[in-house]
Amino acid sequence: MTVAIDRATGKRRGEPSPRRGPLQRLRQGYQKYWYAYAMIAPVIVVMGVLVLYPLARGLYLTFTDANSLNSARTIGVNEIEATYRWIGLDNYADILWGPTAYDRFWSHFIWTIVWTVLCVTLHYVIGLGLALLLNQKLRGRTLYRLLLVLPWAVPTFVTVFGWRFMLADSGVINTALESIGLPTPLWLEDSFWQRFAAVMVNTWCGVPFMMVSLLGGLQSIDSTLYEAARMDGANTWQQFRYVTLPGLRSVSSTVVLLGVIWTFNQFAVIFLLFGNTAPDAQILVTWAYQLGFGQQPRDYAQSAAYGILLLSILIVFTSVYRRWLDRNEQSAI
């Protein structure tokens, strides 16, 4: 029997080569893709400075009793060293089941869930309705698209301040309601109307993104599917249910996930609309800011613990949501 020998390596042909170690594979990958590593290096550095280090620092603070009185600080020419101490999981225990857990966490958590569900539902339903309207052949459709995208194009703080002026006691909205004999709510003072106003303003800001995304999904659906449905005798509702919604499944799953993450952490609308004057309308992210920067002494440890809890909730939700989508897609095949 003749065995073929590779003259370059001295090995038998067909013989498997020994498995390389991790350092050798890393060196070989660097030599082959060094330009890719060079391109992403600045991004990694920026992400490390702006995201990873603050996240690691915040996680460390959650296991301490750090506040503005025992943290390192400089007063004039005097440098005061940090005196906070390690307390383990006491911050999480106090937040989740301490004596004031409901008032400080669970009440805000429940409102944050309600706020997120209401806003994302309104975003999707109104955005889908407008997308279906703009997907039709209408005269002046381009102008309508431009007008409907404006709330998204305008900076958020400008939009929220505009709504704040209109919702004031003597603002345009109350003046219009009073002129037609309707009651004038205390939009910025009463707890119920504060929450109503927050949902309304956030819906105004979030609908354009949902509309544009769903409009792109509608335009990607093959028109022959609608023609086939009409030939089979499907009415408008059946075409929407069996053609439009399945065709939008991938787009809808993505925009709903993004909408939940953005709305759950929507700081600007609540803070700019009410500041620190609406405790019942505060969601978890604004309440965490209140603990860390809106009171004296500033409770850095508890504020950081709220941030870690927010991150954990979103990670769990995203994982469950993606698995649910994958299971539905597999069952639909």
BALOBA-1460 file (C-alpha; in Angstrom, 3 decimals):
// residues 333
<rec num="1" residu="m" x="0.000" y="0.000" z="0.000"/>
<rec num="2" residu="t" x="1.324" y="3.397" z="-0.938"/>
<rec num="3" residu="v" x="0.990" y="6.297" z="1.508"/>
<rec num="4" residu="a" x="1.103" y="9.815" z="0.038"/>
<rec num="5" residu="i" x="3.400" y="12.181" z="1.904"/>
<rec num="6" residu="d" x="3.125" y="15.969" z="1.689"/>
<rec num="7" residu="r" x="6.628" y="17.159" z="0.879"/>
<rec num="8" residu="a" x="6.000" y="20.644" z="2.300"/>
<rec num="9" residu="t" x="4.904" y="19.515" z="5.763"/>
<rec num="10" residu="g" x="6.145" y="15.932" z="5.897"/>
<rec num="11" residu="k" x="2.688" y="14.703" z="6.963"/>
<rec num="12" residu="r" x="0.597" y="12.006" z="5.413"/>
<rec num="13" residu="r" x="-2.114" y="13.332" z="3.186"/>
<rec num="14" residu="g" x="-5.537" y="13.083" z="4.733"/>
<rec num="15" residu="e" x="-4.144" y="12.920" z="8.258"/>
<rec num="16" residu="p" x="-5.997" y="15.426" z="10.527"/>
<rec num="17" residu="s" x="-3.796" y="18.239" z="11.790"/>
<rec num="18" residu="p" x="-3.450" y="18.679" z="15.562"/>
<rec num="19" residu="r" x="-5.860" y="21.132" z="17.170"/>
<rec num="20" residu="r" x="-4.327" y="24.547" z="17.745"/>
<rec num="21" residu="g" x="-4.396" y="26.141" z="21.177"/>
<rec num="22" residu="p" x="-6.426" y="29.297" z="21.946"/>
<rec num="23" residu="l" x="-3.387" y="31.585" z="21.852"/>
<rec num="24" residu="q" x="-2.290" y="30.175" z="18.521"/>
<rec num="25" residu="r" x="-5.783" y="30.567" z="17.070"/>
<rec num="26" residu="l" x="-5.947" y="34.141" z="18.378"/>
<rec num="27" residu="r" x="-2.541" y="34.949" z="16.854"/>
<rec num="28" residu="q" x="-3.553" y="33.445" z="13.529"/>
<rec num="29" residu="g" x="-6.876" y="35.325" z="13.561"/>
<rec num="30" residu="y" x="-5.093" y="38.591" z="14.330"/>
<rec num="31" residu="q" x="-2.604" y="38.064" z="11.504"/>
<rec num="32" residu="k" x="-5.431" y="37.335" z="9.083"/>
<rec num="33" residu="y" x="-7.952" y="39.994" z="10.191"/>
<rec num="34" residu="w" x="-5.722" y="42.657" z="11.726"/>
<rec num="35" residu="y" x="-7.371" y="45.400" z="9.675"/>
<rec num="36" residu="a" x="-10.805" y="44.499" z="11.078"/>
<rec num="37" residu="y" x="-9.458" y="44.675" z="14.634"/>
<rec num="38" residu="a" x="-7.890" y="48.038" z="13.833"/>
<rec num="39" residu="m" x="-11.224" y="49.357" z="12.539"/>
<rec num="40" residu="i" x="-13.256" y="48.303" z="15.577"/>
<rec num="41" residu="a" x="-10.616" y="49.239" z="18.171"/>
<rec num="42" residu="p" x="-11.793" y="52.897" z="18.502"/>
<rec num="43" residu="v" x="-15.392" y="51.721" z="18.940"/>
<rec num="44" residu="i" x="-14.351" y="49.242" z="21.635"/>
<rec num="45" residu="v" x="-12.393" y="51.946" z="23.462"/>
<rec num="46" residu="v" x="-15.318" y="54.389" z="23.341"/>
<rec num="47" residu="m" x="-17.802" y="51.697" z="24.425"/>
<rec num="48" residu="g" x="-15.508" y="50.699" z="27.261"/>
<rec num="49" residu="v" x="-15.163" y="54.275" z="28.515"/>
<rec num="50" residu="l" x="-18.792" y="55.334" z="28.071"/>
<rec num="51" residu="v" x="-20.660" y="52.075" z="28.776"/>
<rec num="52" residu="l" x="-18.649" y="49.230" z="30.275"/>
<rec num="53" residu="y" x="-16.741" y="51.175" z="32.929"/>
<rec num="54" residu="p" x="-19.812" y="53.095" z="34.226"/>
<rec num="55" residu="l" x="-21.768" y="49.827" z="34.248"/>
<rec num="56" residu="a" x="-19.066" y="48.019" z="36.228"/>
<rec num="57" residu="r" x="-18.671" y="50.986" z="38.573"/>
<rec num="58" residu="g" x="-22.424" y="51.196" z="39.110"/>
<rec num="59" residu="l" x="-22.626" y="47.467" z="39.800"/>
<rec num="60" residu="y" x="-19.907" y="47.830" z="42.428"/>
<rec num="61" residu="l" x="-21.709" y="50.757" z="44.098"/>
<rec num="62" residu="t" x="-24.865" y="48.669" z="44.501"/>
<rec num="63" residu="f" x="-23.002" y="46.572" z="47.081"/>
<rec num="64" residu="t" x="-22.021" y="49.616" z="49.147"/>
<rec num="65" residu="d" x="-23.775" y="52.374" z="51.108"/>
<rec num="66" residu="a" x="-22.308" y="55.150" z="48.939"/>
<rec num="67" residu="n" x="-23.976" y="58.556" z="49.042"/>
<rec num="68" residu="s" x="-22.959" y="62.184" z="48.650"/>
<rec num="69" residu="l" x="-21.786" y="62.394" z="52.268"/>
<rec num="70" residu="n" x="-19.362" y="59.472" z="52.307"/>
<rec num="71" residu="s" x="-18.044" y="59.531" z="48.717"/>
<rec num="72" residu="a" x="-14.693" y="60.992" z="47.720"/>
<rec num="73" residu="r" x="-14.989" y="64.706" z="47.006"/>
<rec num="74" residu="t" x="-12.956" y="67.902" z="46.861"/>
<rec num="75" residu="i" x="-13.890" y="70.982" z="48.896"/>
<rec num="76" residu="g" x="-11.642" y="73.889" z="48.013"/>
<rec num="77" residu="v" x="-8.093" y="72.603" z="48.346"/>
<rec num="78" residu="n" x="-9.111" y="69.757" z="50.652"/>
<rec num="79" residu="e" x="-9.584" y="66.269" z="49.251"/>
<rec num="80" residu="i" x="-11.864" y="64.065" z="51.307"/>
<rec num="81" residu="e" x="-11.466" y="60.325" z="50.822"/>
<rec num="82" residu="a" x="-14.391" y="57.935" z="50.427"/>
<rec num="83" residu="t" x="-15.661" y="56.316" z="53.619"/>
<rec num="84" residu="y" x="-18.513" y="54.182" z="52.288"/>
<rec num="85" residu="r" x="-18.413" y="50.490" z="53.113"/>
<rec num="86" residu="w" x="-19.356" y="47.167" z="51.557"/>
<rec num="87" residu="i" x="-22.850" y="46.011" z="52.595"/>
<rec num="88" residu="g" x="-23.493" y="43.175" z="50.117"/>
<rec num="89" residu="l" x="-27.078" y="42.703" z="48.927"/>
<rec num="90" residu="d" x="-28.662" y="44.999" z="51.512"/>
<rec num="91" residu="n" x="-29.612" y="47.609" z="48.902"/>
<rec num="92" residu="y" x="-31.492" y="45.068" z="46.797"/>
<rec num="93" residu="a" x="-33.198" y="43.626" z="49.874"/>
<rec num="94" residu="d" x="-34.293" y="47.095" z="51.004"/>
<rec num="95" residu="i" x="-35.606" y="47.984" z="47.540"/>
<rec num="96" residu="l" x="-37.508" y="44.750" z="46.917"/>
<rec num="97" residu="w" x="-38.934" y="43.856" z="50.330"/>
<rec num="98" residu="g" x="-37.885" y="46.556" z="52.791"/>
<rec num="99" residu="p" x="-40.390" y="48.509" z="54.947"/>
<rec num="100" residu="t" x="-40.890" y="51.131" z="52.211"/>
<rec num="101" residu="a" x="-40.561" y="48.736" z="49.249"/>
<rec num="102" residu="y" x="-44.059" y="49.369" z="47.877"/>
<rec num="103" residu="d" x="-43.884" y="53.167" z="48.021"/>
<rec num="104" residu="r" x="-40.351" y="53.363" z="46.670"/>
<rec num="105" residu="f" x="-40.221" y="50.491" z="44.151"/>
<rec num="106" residu="w" x="-43.312" y="48.396" z="43.551"/>
<rec num="107" residu="s" x="-45.738" y="51.282" z="43.015"/>
<rec num="108" residu="h" x="-43.351" y="52.800" z="40.454"/>
<rec num="109" residu="f" x="-42.735" y="49.363" z="38.929"/>
<rec num="110" residu="i" x="-46.475" y="48.768" z="38.432"/>
<rec num="111" residu="w" x="-46.941" y="52.209" z="36.894"/>
<rec num="112" residu="t" x="-43.894" y="51.654" z="34.653"/>
<rec num="113" residu="i" x="-45.432" y="48.419" z="33.323"/>
<rec num="114" residu="v" x="-48.812" y="50.119" z="32.740"/>
<rec num="115" residu="w" x="-47.084" y="53.103" z="31.133"/>
<rec num="116" residu="t" x="-45.061" y="50.856" z="28.802"/>
<rec num="117" residu="v" x="-48.035" y="48.707" z="27.757"/>
<rec num="118" residu="l" x="-50.283" y="51.726" z="27.113"/>
<rec num="119" residu="c" x="-47.680" y="53.699" z="25.179"/>
<rec num="120" residu="v" x="-46.404" y="50.827" z="23.029"/>
<rec num="121" residu="t" x="-49.974" y="49.700" z="22.254"/>
<rec num="122" residu="l" x="-50.971" y="53.227" z="21.214"/>
<rec num="123" residu="h" x="-47.749" y="53.623" z="19.228"/>
<rec num="124" residu="y" x="-48.384" y="50.419" z="17.309"/>
<rec num="125" residu="v" x="-52.131" y="50.800" z="16.715"/>
<rec num="126" residu="i" x="-51.994" y="54.461" z="15.660"/>
<rec num="127" residu="g" x="-48.777" y="53.949" z="13.708"/>
<rec num="128" residu="l" x="-50.233" y="50.972" z="11.846"/>
<rec num="129" residu="g" x="-53.414" y="52.894" z="11.051"/>
<rec num="130" residu="l" x="-51.461" y="55.842" z="9.644"/>
<rec num="131" residu="a" x="-49.131" y="53.499" z="7.739"/>
<rec num="132" residu="l" x="-52.116" y="51.768" z="6.123"/>
<rec num="133" residu="l" x="-53.536" y="55.164" z="5.207"/>
<rec num="134" residu="l" x="-50.281" y="56.449" z="3.705"/>
<rec num="135" residu="n" x="-49.778" y="53.196" z="1.812"/>
<rec num="136" residu="q" x="-52.850" y="54.032" z="-0.290"/>
<rec num="137" residu="k" x="-52.736" y="56.185" z="-3.397"/>
<rec num="138" residu="l" x="-53.664" y="59.583" z="-1.981"/>
<rec num="139" residu="r" x="-53.253" y="63.043" z="-3.419"/>
<rec num="140" residu="g" x="-50.613" y="64.906" z="-1.398"/>
<rec num="141" residu="r" x="-49.318" y="61.711" z="0.198"/>
<rec num="142" residu="t" x="-45.760" y="63.064" z="0.373"/>
<rec num="143" residu="l" x="-46.937" y="66.158" z="2.262"/>
<rec num="144" residu="y" x="-48.877" y="64.000" z="4.718"/>
<rec num="145" residu="r" x="-45.814" y="61.849" z="5.346"/>
<rec num="146" residu="l" x="-43.713" y="64.949" z="6.007"/>
<rec num="147" residu="l" x="-46.240" y="66.392" z="8.454"/>
<rec num="148" residu="l" x="-46.638" y="63.114" z="10.327"/>
<rec num="149" residu="v" x="-42.873" y="62.629" z="10.670"/>
<rec num="150" residu="l" x="-42.330" y="66.130" z="12.106"/>
<rec num="151" residu="p" x="-43.021" y="65.140" z="15.763"/>
<rec num="152" residu="w" x="-40.213" y="62.598" z="15.440"/>
<rec num="153" residu="a" x="-37.841" y="64.989" z="13.682"/>
<rec num="154" residu="v" x="-38.245" y="67.785" z="16.236"/>
<rec num="155" residu="p" x="-35.934" y="67.387" z="19.275"/>
<rec num="156" residu="t" x="-37.705" y="65.778" z="22.210"/>
<rec num="157" residu="f" x="-37.098" y="68.619" z="24.643"/>
<rec num="158" residu="v" x="-38.685" y="71.118" z="22.219"/>
<rec num="159" residu="t" x="-41.745" y="68.894" z="21.806"/>
<rec num="160" residu="v" x="-42.146" y="68.284" z="25.545"/>
<rec num="161" residu="f" x="-41.720" y="71.947" z="26.458"/>
<rec num="162" residu="g" x="-44.311" y="72.840" z="23.811"/>
<rec num="163" residu="w" x="-46.769" y="70.378" z="25.364"/>
<rec num="164" residu="r" x="-45.949" y="71.717" z="28.834"/>
<rec num="165" residu="f" x="-46.961" y="75.226" z="27.770"/>
<rec num="166" residu="m" x="-50.143" y="73.942" z="26.119"/>
<rec num="167" residu="l" x="-51.089" y="71.850" z="29.184"/>
<rec num="168" residu="a" x="-50.631" y="74.693" z="31.667"/>
<rec num="169" residu="d" x="-53.695" y="75.964" z="33.531"/>
<rec num="170" residu="s" x="-54.035" y="78.907" z="31.149"/>
<rec num="171" residu="g" x="-52.643" y="77.031" z="28.136"/>
<rec num="172" residu="v" x="-54.186" y="76.509" z="24.735"/>
<rec num="173" residu="i" x="-55.806" y="73.171" z="25.600"/>
<rec num="174" residu="n" x="-57.605" y="74.351" z="28.743"/>
<rec num="175" residu="t" x="-58.612" y="77.592" z="27.041"/>
<rec num="176" residu="a" x="-60.172" y="75.622" z="24.177"/>
<rec num="177" residu="l" x="-61.955" y="73.253" z="26.575"/>
<rec num="178" residu="e" x="-63.292" y="76.159" z="28.614"/>
<rec num="179" residu="s" x="-64.571" y="77.939" z="25.513"/>
<rec num="180" residu="i" x="-66.831" y="74.996" z="24.626"/>
<rec num="181" residu="g" x="-68.048" y="74.469" z="28.181"/>
<rec num="182" residu="l" x="-65.964" y="71.414" z="29.107"/>
<rec num="183" residu="p" x="-64.083" y="70.991" z="32.405"/>
<rec num="184" residu="t" x="-60.430" y="71.960" z="32.437"/>
<rec num="185" residu="p" x="-58.250" y="69.210" z="33.998"/>
<rec num="186" residu="l" x="-55.216" y="69.996" z="36.113"/>
<rec num="187" residu="w" x="-52.843" y="68.334" z="33.651"/>
<rec num="188" residu="l" x="-49.655" y="69.168" z="35.559"/>
<rec num="189" residu="e" x="-50.991" y="68.915" z="39.131"/>
<rec num="190" residu="d" x="-53.546" y="66.104" z="39.528"/>
<rec num="191" residu="s" x="-52.040" y="62.586" z="39.682"/>
<rec num="192" residu="f" x="-54.480" y="60.982" z="37.227"/>
<rec num="193" residu="w" x="-54.182" y="63.745" z="34.660"/>
<rec num="194" residu="q" x="-50.414" y="63.843" z="35.047"/>
<rec num="195" residu="r" x="-50.250" y="60.207" z="34.003"/>
<rec num="196" residu="f" x="-52.760" y="60.814" z="31.208"/>
<rec num="197" residu="a" x="-50.709" y="63.752" z="29.931"/>
<rec num="198" residu="a" x="-47.478" y="61.731" z="30.082"/>
<rec num="199" residu="v" x="-48.991" y="58.928" z="27.974"/>
<rec num="200" residu="m" x="-50.439" y="61.451" z="25.531"/>
<rec num="201" residu="v" x="-47.140" y="63.307" z="25.030"/>
<rec num="202" residu="n" x="-45.116" y="60.111" z="24.696"/>
<rec num="203" residu="t" x="-47.615" y="58.774" z="22.156"/>
<rec num="204" residu="w" x="-47.221" y="61.965" z="20.145"/>
<rec num="205" residu="c" x="-43.428" y="61.520" z="20.171"/>
<rec num="206" residu="g" x="-43.379" y="57.779" z="19.433"/>
<rec num="207" residu="v" x="-46.034" y="57.256" z="16.758"/>
<rec num="208" residu="p" x="-43.965" y="58.627" z="13.809"/>
<rec num="209" residu="f" x="-41.184" y="56.045" z="14.266"/>
<rec num="210" residu="m" x="-43.701" y="53.210" z="14.407"/>
<rec num="211" residu="m" x="-45.548" y="54.611" z="11.378"/>
<rec num="212" residu="v" x="-42.396" y="54.895" z="9.231"/>
<rec num="213" residu="s" x="-41.196" y="51.406" z="10.191"/>
<rec num="214" residu="l" x="-44.559" y="49.756" z="9.496"/>
<rec num="215" residu="l" x="-44.969" y="51.710" z="6.259"/>
<rec num="216" residu="g" x="-41.688" y="50.247" z="5.038"/>
<rec num="217" residu="g" x="-42.935" y="46.787" z="6.003"/>
<rec num="218" residu="l" x="-46.211" y="47.321" z="4.133"/>
<rec num="219" residu="q" x="-44.381" y="48.357" z="0.981"/>
<rec num="220" residu="s" x="-42.290" y="45.168" z="1.092"/>
<rec num="221" residu="i" x="-45.365" y="42.893" z="0.986"/>
<rec num="222" residu="d" x="-45.862" y="41.374" z="-2.472"/>
<rec num="223" residu="s" x="-48.965" y="42.899" z="-4.105"/>
<rec num="224" residu="t" x="-49.755" y="39.590" z="-5.807"/>
<rec num="225" residu="l" x="-50.732" y="38.191" z="-2.414"/>
<rec num="226" residu="y" x="-53.539" y="40.740" z="-2.194"/>
<rec num="227" residu="e" x="-54.603" y="39.968" z="-5.760"/>
<rec num="228" residu="a" x="-54.749" y="36.251" z="-4.953"/>
<rec num="229" residu="a" x="-56.731" y="36.961" z="-1.775"/>
<rec num="230" residu="r" x="-59.256" y="39.070" z="-3.689"/>
<rec num="231" residu="m" x="-59.633" y="36.363" z="-6.320"/>
<rec num="232" residu="d" x="-60.395" y="33.899" z="-3.503"/>
<rec num="233" residu="g" x="-63.162" y="36.211" z="-2.282"/>
<rec num="234" residu="a" x="-61.392" y="37.641" z="0.788"/>
<rec num="235" residu="n" x="-62.839" y="40.887" z="2.102"/>
<rec num="236" residu="t" x="-60.804" y="43.815" z="3.458"/>
<rec num="237" residu="w" x="-60.631" y="42.463" z="7.015"/>
<rec num="238" residu="q" x="-59.563" y="39.015" z="5.831"/>
<rec num="239" residu="q" x="-56.852" y="40.524" z="3.638"/>
<rec num="240" residu="f" x="-55.601" y="42.523" z="6.643"/>
<rec num="241" residu="r" x="-55.676" y="39.493" z="8.945"/>
<rec num="242" residu="y" x="-54.218" y="36.835" z="6.656"/>
<rec num="243" residu="v" x="-51.925" y="38.903" z="4.388"/>
<rec num="244" residu="t" x="-50.989" y="42.207" z="6.028"/>
<rec num="245" residu="l" x="-50.365" y="41.091" z="9.604"/>
<rec num="246" residu="p" x="-48.315" y="37.984" z="8.654"/>
<rec num="247" residu="g" x="-46.348" y="40.110" z="6.203"/>
<rec num="248" residu="l" x="-45.545" y="42.576" z="8.980"/>
<rec num="249" residu="r" x="-44.567" y="39.928" z="11.540"/>
<rec num="250" residu="s" x="-40.808" y="40.438" z="11.333"/>
<rec num="251" residu="v" x="-41.043" y="44.239" z="11.289"/>
<rec num="252" residu="s" x="-43.638" y="44.299" z="14.056"/>
<rec num="253" residu="s" x="-41.606" y="42.061" z="16.360"/>
<rec num="254" residu="t" x="-38.574" y="44.325" z="16.005"/>
<rec num="255" residu="v" x="-40.323" y="47.678" z="16.441"/>
<rec num="256" residu="v" x="-42.377" y="46.414" z="19.386"/>
<rec num="257" residu="l" x="-39.220" y="45.192" z="21.129"/>
<rec num="258" residu="l" x="-37.483" y="48.525" z="20.505"/>
<rec num="259" residu="g" x="-40.604" y="50.379" z="21.607"/>
<rec num="260" residu="v" x="-40.749" y="48.473" z="24.886"/>
<rec num="261" residu="i" x="-37.071" y="49.128" z="25.646"/>
<rec num="262" residu="w" x="-37.268" y="52.823" z="24.768"/>
<rec num="263" residu="t" x="-40.560" y="53.425" z="26.577"/>
<rec num="264" residu="f" x="-39.502" y="51.493" z="29.684"/>
<rec num="265" residu="n" x="-36.470" y="53.792" z="29.917"/>
<rec num="266" residu="q" x="-38.175" y="56.960" z="28.649"/>
<rec num="267" residu="f" x="-36.564" y="59.585" z="30.849"/>
<rec num="268" residu="a" x="-36.955" y="62.768" z="28.832"/>
<rec num="269" residu="v" x="-40.744" y="62.963" z="28.571"/>
<rec num="270" residu="i" x="-41.462" y="62.422" z="32.278"/>
<rec num="271" residu="f" x="-38.600" y="64.562" z="33.560"/>
<rec num="272" residu="l" x="-39.066" y="67.494" z="31.183"/>
<rec num="273" residu="l" x="-42.843" y="67.484" z="31.568"/>
<rec num="274" residu="f" x="-42.999" y="67.359" z="35.379"/>
<rec num="275" residu="g" x="-39.510" y="67.547" z="36.836"/>
<rec num="276" residu="n" x="-39.696" y="66.473" z="40.482"/>
<rec num="277" residu="t" x="-43.268" y="67.723" z="40.988"/>
<rec num="278" residu="a" x="-45.176" y="64.525" z="40.054"/>
<rec num="279" residu="p" x="-44.157" y="61.622" z="42.331"/>
<rec num="280" residu="d" x="-47.065" y="59.431" z="41.202"/>
<rec num="281" residu="a" x="-46.149" y="59.833" z="37.526"/>
<rec num="282" residu="q" x="-42.491" y="58.898" z="37.979"/>
<rec num="283" residu="i" x="-41.390" y="55.677" z="36.300"/>
<rec num="284" residu="l" x="-38.470" y="53.616" z="37.556"/>
<rec num="285" residu="v" x="-35.786" y="55.383" z="35.535"/>
<rec num="286" residu="t" x="-36.856" y="58.883" z="36.651"/>
<rec num="287" residu="w" x="-37.250" y="57.665" z="40.231"/>
<rec num="288" residu="a" x="-33.690" y="56.313" z="40.114"/>
<rec num="289" residu="y" x="-32.529" y="59.753" z="38.944"/>
<rec num="290" residu="q" x="-34.473" y="61.338" z="41.789"/>
<rec num="291" residu="l" x="-32.654" y="59.150" z="44.325"/>
<rec num="292" residu="g" x="-29.225" y="59.795" z="42.833"/>
<rec num="293" residu="f" x="-29.419" y="63.479" z="41.925"/>
<rec num="294" residu="g" x="-32.721" y="65.008" z="43.035"/>
<rec num="295" residu="q" x="-32.429" y="64.811" z="46.815"/>
<rec num="296" residu="q" x="-30.001" y="65.429" z="49.644"/>
<rec num="297" residu="p" x="-28.064" y="63.402" z="50.523"/>
<rec num="298" residu="r" x="-27.780" y="61.803" z="47.120"/>
<rec num="299" residu="d" x="-28.148" y="58.051" z="47.431"/>
<rec num="300" residu="y" x="-25.728" y="56.758" z="44.781"/>
<rec num="301" residu="a" x="-25.920" y="53.126" z="45.902"/>
<rec num="302" residu="q" x="-29.720" y="52.844" z="45.765"/>
<rec num="303" residu="s" x="-29.847" y="54.739" z="42.470"/>
<rec num="304" residu="a" x="-27.280" y="52.361" z="40.955"/>
<rec num="305" residu="a" x="-29.240" y="49.375" z="42.305"/>
<rec num="306" residu="y" x="-32.343" y="50.664" z="40.521"/>
<rec num="307" residu="g" x="-30.315" y="50.857" z="37.327"/>
<rec num="308" residu="i" x="-29.118" y="47.267" z="37.651"/>
<rec num="309" residu="l" x="-32.686" y="46.106" z="38.357"/>
<rec num="310" residu="l" x="-33.910" y="47.958" z="35.257"/>
<rec num="311" residu="l" x="-31.206" y="46.312" z="33.157"/>
<rec num="312" residu="s" x="-32.056" y="42.875" z="34.575"/>
<rec num="313" residu="i" x="-35.780" y="43.319" z="33.884"/>
<rec num="314" residu="l" x="-35.123" y="44.295" z="30.267"/>
<rec num="315" residu="i" x="-32.679" y="41.402" z="29.733"/>
<rec num="316" residu="v" x="-35.236" y="38.907" z="31.063"/>
<rec num="317" residu="f" x="-38.024" y="40.433" z="28.983"/>
<rec num="318" residu="t" x="-35.920" y="40.451" z="25.807"/>
<rec num="319" residu="s" x="-34.903" y="36.821" z="26.283"/>
<rec num="320" residu="v" x="-38.472" y="35.650" z="26.916"/>
<rec num="321" residu="y" x="-39.800" y="37.771" z="24.048"/>
<rec num="322" residu="r" x="-37.282" y="36.423" z="21.529"/>
<rec num="323" residu="r" x="-37.939" y="32.820" z="22.573"/>
<rec num="324" residu="w" x="-41.674" y="33.387" z="22.248"/>
<rec num="325" residu="l" x="-41.193" y="34.798" z="18.752"/>
<rec num="326" residu="d" x="-38.954" y="31.895" z="17.718"/>
<rec num="327" residu="r" x="-41.507" y="29.395" z="19.020"/>
<rec num="328" residu="n" x="-44.300" y="31.102" z="17.084"/>
<rec num="329" residu="e" x="-42.244" y="31.189" z="13.908"/>
<rec num="330" residu="q" x="-41.440" y="27.492" z="14.188"/>
<rec num="331" residu="s" x="-45.087" y="26.613" z="14.775"/>
<rec num="332" residu="a" x="-46.119" y="28.708" z="11.767"/>
<rec num="333" residu="i" x="-43.817" y="26.782" z="9.412"/>
